[in-house]
Amino acid sequence: MSLSNPDITLAWLSFGAGIISLIVAFLFLKSVLKEDMGTPRMKELSDAIFEGAMAFLNRQYKTLAPIVVIIFIVLFFVPVELFTHGDPEAAAQVQGLAGKLALPVSFLVGAVASAFAGYAGMVSTTKSNARTTNAARTGIRKALTISFRGGAVMGLSVAGLGLAGVSGLYLAFKIPAVINSFAFGASAVALFARIGGGIYTKAADVGADLVGKVEAGIPEDDPRNPAVIADNVGDNVGDTAGMGADLFESYAATTIAAMVIGGSVLKEAGLQMQGILFPLLIGAIGIIASIIATSFVRMSSEDANPQTALNMGLWGTNIITAIAGFFLAKALFGDIGTGIFVGIVAGLLTNVAIGYITELYTSYHKRPAQEIAEASETGAATNLIKGLAVGLKSTVYPIFVIVLAIWASYFFAETGLEGLGIYGIAMAAMGMLSTAGMVVAIDSFGPVADNAGGIAEMAELGPEVRKNTDKLDAVGNTTAAVAKGFAIGSAALTALALFTAYAESAGLAETGIDILNPIVIIGLFLGATVPFLVASFAMEAVGKAAFEMIAEVRRQFREIPGIMEGTGKPDYASCVDISTRAAIKQMVAPGLVAIGTPVVVGFLLGPLALGAVLAGGTASGVLMALFMANAGGAWDNAKKYIETGKLGGKGSEAHKAAVVGDTVGDPFKDTAGPAMNPLIKVMGTISLILAPVVANYNVFGGLF
Amino acid sequence: MSLSNPDITLAWLSFGAGIISLIVAFLFLKSVLKEDMGTPRMKELSDAIFEGAMAFLNRQYKTLAPIVVIIFIVLFFVPVELFTHGDPEAAAQVQGLAGKLALPVSFLVGAVASAFAGYAGMVSTTKSNARTTNAARTGIRKALTISFRGGAVMGLSVAGLGLAGVSGLYLAFKIPAVINSFAFGASAVALFARIGGGIYTKAADVGADLVGKVEAGIPEDDPRNPAVIADNVGDNVGDTAGMGADLFESYAATTIAAMVIGGSVLKEAGLQMQGILFPLLIGAIGIIASIIATSFVRMSSEDANPQTALNMGLWGTNIITAIAGFFLAKALFGDIGTGIFVGIVAGLLTNVAIGYITELYTSYHKRPAQEIAEASETGAATNLIKGLAVGLKSTVYPIFVIVLAIWASYFFAETGLEGLGIYGIAMAAMGMLSTAGMVVAIDSFGPVADNAGGIAEMAELGPEVRKNTDKLDAVGNTTAAVAKGFAIGSAALTALALFTAYAESAGLAETGIDILNPIVIIGLFLGATVPFLVASFAMEAVGKAAFEMIAEVRRQFREIPGIMEGTGKPDYASCVDISTRAAIKQMVAPGLVAIGTPVVVGFLLGPLALGAVLAGGTASGVLMALFMANAGGAWDNAKKYIETGKLGGKGSEAHKAAVVGDTVGDPFKDTAGPAMNPLIKVMGTISLILAPVVANYNVFGGLF
């Protein structure tokens, strides 16, 4: 498995594409920072949001640092030779101190890169919000450009760091299974970022809404609401940093898993190096396509639809990636390249299809959300029953899409070459994720637009500005649905790729993982239970944190004189602090469950049970993610539907019932639901690390 | 596989035990009917409930008749030789018309027996309610005896029909895999009974509560409420008929699956007939133990705790079964009998443990329900968030128990003889279900006591009578929790036994069902989705039916003069009719999804995918069943906790919030949750029927 010169050149090419992505991200950031922030009040608000977000990230990463250090040390003592699978040439690569450092260093780079992506995105989105508001004072075109560029900084950072990281570490350590600990580092951080960010944002949101909107009767984003800054910070730490870390993890894990699988299944055909390098090159294509397509995102006039501009960016990326991917696959693999290419297309189409289905079940232009709104007329209970029913049902079509993608990507690759099918599935994941640069850009645009609206409201800029930002915000809600579907779909495919790579690495590929073996059934049951437990932790955390937040907002309304008249200044910082503390404290337990389960099962019950945990956890995790995300989205939009004046409109009994549904849906869709993605991935990456270890050392595995 | 004379004697013995059980049930019914029904008003109310229940059952079975006939005809054309697996001796058994009739006749007997068990239970519980009320006028001791005997009729009918049915058909057709269509008949009927009954009871309950209690402010079971009879009928068709059909199905399916597995894994050891007959004999032991233990259910004095009396019955049954089971296992199997016996004990203990855990998460004497009550103080949204969190978390320990039972029962049997492990797991299921006679008796006692209280209220008998019935009702709530845990746990183990038997019958036992095969992953995903879809149907059905019921009750309050003053008579029949029509109409779609999925997957994707559907469906179905049952139970008791005067008591804001949670929990715990049990079992029984067929005929299975 030595690298020839052309191989090294290709890996450097891919590394270069990652670096280019980071440079373009930096240029976008500079171009955004050149813009004017508007009035002093706007600057003040933007700074408050920026500082709140930074304070949270700093505390979060400071809390994670000891965990990262502990894992770093543990990995130092994991014998790296286990990952060379008896290949003497590979074993030679990891001798001495450099070899000993391969696992822990890759892990550390992954963790730091994930944190860096979080900071980069957070800086750019919080620095873009007031500038977008200011641009919106003169028109929507420029506002779109600024907010999209703000998002693109995040998107291109995520993809660029992912690709450069994997390529660079591969050039350094040469063995895909070893540098997988890069993905483990990324996923450990992503898990906590998702859960912590999710708790933060919903504690602030629920607190701000229940006391501010419902009890005090003041509008959304009103500066008199003490939780308003925390709420705006939450949009960033939840939607931007959380989603970014989540997709960074998917990106890293999928690329490496695909390399592991490619190196294994294409060995006999003499195409091992091609199999390893192809995922990196598809990543490079996707990044270049994303960069090119950012130039498509522009509105032809002030009256144009901003949605169309974003769609152009997304479709442009998909089409360029597909075309270039076809030629690359044919060039590297010849005849069997067609089957591999089908996998990439299946991945790209899965993204589009799940986004569309998500829209179908959650948009208030469609029946499901409207039916929830109608059920609100007989009270909160019927609203909730209907919403739960919609969420449960919404899992069916996305599962069909995922299953079809698995089938097609496997079938066509397998038809080309026996044993290649699982590489086809990994390519579906890779195809989907290669467009992450653009998808994250479009997703991060949403919170910028949302914040921009908030600043317009808080700075009292007048309705014409708000109209422009509202238009962008509405588009942001749709793109958020697309991104959510993307995150879930890609997590599912990533988890499957990790599962397959795990089996290869644990030496289970030949014997198989037979569900008729009771230890496998046991693993399946245990794995399927983990998402339920983690979701429960997440829901409870929001409940507790919101409880504190409600008490604090009530206290301020009661104790600060003149707060309702606008003469007394609310204490924003204390609300920011409550959300921060709660999120940091409550993210630890579910995180440890996620990381601990594979470790305990692996060492206690052995590699077969651990494989089954991954399979059961993935199936159950994906279903729960879809259920919770879509139920929450549908409740949210059922409420918005009533707020458009239907069924009695705002303030009616139906509206009050819909607000209850929306509040229940908040932690569903923004805390527990999104936590499922990093959960199933972190279980996969840690299992892939443990694979050769638990295959040799476990307590009960030999009995079955 | 011919039956020697001693074998035939043993099968007849087991058949005889079933018949004895039916005779004892009949004697109990006669002894109940001898009692006095009390005042004419009490008789009138009891008759109304009886008639409503009968009307529902008649309509339900009439609706199912064509489905049963269609399946009967289809089964007639399934080549029965496929089930003899090339065994010439077995093939000789099923020649000619008698052979052709084996599958359809077994199916029909199963369907009819299930319906008969439903009728028997319904007659006995609805005939016992007023008699229990009347006895409660003089004391609680006799009231307990009558209500328990009413329940015991149901319990002994279920177990007796199950055992006599399986033994009788086995004597007639000799091949366990063939008479499995008895279990299929039972499960098809149970599926519809559970879903239909669940929709009925909750449509009536939600309707009666939301309009009667919340809007009109009249108490529970008030005769002025037009939905009050429908509500009482619902308690019977949901809790008694539904639960009875559910456990009858588990009983039949487990016994047959254990026979199939025993006949296969003990063949080489020369213990094939013992393996086949042992499940029947354990069933016989359990029935005799249940009959003996009914005599333990008595209160020593008027002040004794009725719970203790029921516990005596349950523990008596468990202990007698365990002791007799030990000697039987040793007698039939010698040394390896110990391992098999461990399986039985594991099953008995699983029952006890899951009942205890259910109690822990749902009783209002424990923290989880109390915390939900406390969360109600900040409104319905926080009550719901907390309740969902409790439900999600409550899945963990029961899964641990089930997993431990699988592990222990497999391990000890496998240690005794290689390959025997899966028989051990089947014995865990069988051990658990052997006590069904007593468990169903104790469960059915609950609705009798509940109805008795209702009649006391409606007949205005005064508080001292109500106090006695309330005491029994409170015990009934606890036993209902135990029975719910029993139903879920036994469904899980039954489904696993069916899954194993399916694999044997489809010829997958040697090749295995490898999760690394994409078609298996696809099956796993699809199977795990089915419970979500069926739960969604169930929730929506209740939503729709409750909507109609609310409109009708409101209409009657508005249009019938003097209804609130007690001078105008409400139209009970129209409410009964709404529940009936809605239940019948809405039960069809989810039922067809459950039956259709294995058929479509089997013929389209082949036997591996179908096996995976069973595994995925079982894991996901059990988790959803636990989640929904426990969340619903906890919401219910959180409300009751507040009603004891805590946190402001009845009428407080916290109480109003808790009522919303309880209403959402109703279809969770009594419709969607219980539907999961027959769902996973019916998928298993139909797959077991299809096994040899789809192994030979399918579209895409060969590709993987």
Interface residues (C-beta under 8 A of the other chain):
Chain A: V206 L210 A375 T378 G379 A380 A381 T382 L384 I385 K386 L388 A389 V390 G391 L392 K393 T395 V396 I399 I402 V403 I406 W407 Y410 F411 E414 G421 I422 I425 L496 T500 A503 L508 A509 G512 I513 D514 I515 L516 N517 P518 I519 V520 I521 I522 L524 F525 L526 A528 T529 F532 L533 A535 S536 F537 M539 E540 V542 G543 A546 F547 I550 G611 A612 A615 G616 A619 S620 V622 L623 F627 V659 V660 T663 V664 P667 F668 L703 F704
Chain B: V206 L210 A375 T378 G379 A380 A381 T382 L384 I385 K386 L388 A389 V390 G391 L392 K393 T395 V396 I399 I402 V403 I406 W407 Y410 F411 E414 G421 I422 I425 L496 T500 A503 L508 A509 G512 I513 D514 I515 L516 N517 P518 I519 V520 I521 I522 L524 F525 L526 A528 T529 F532 L533 A535 S536 F537 M539 E540 V542 G543 A546 F547 I550 G611 A612 A615 G616 A619 S620 V622 L623 F627 V659 V660 T663 V664 P667 F668 L703
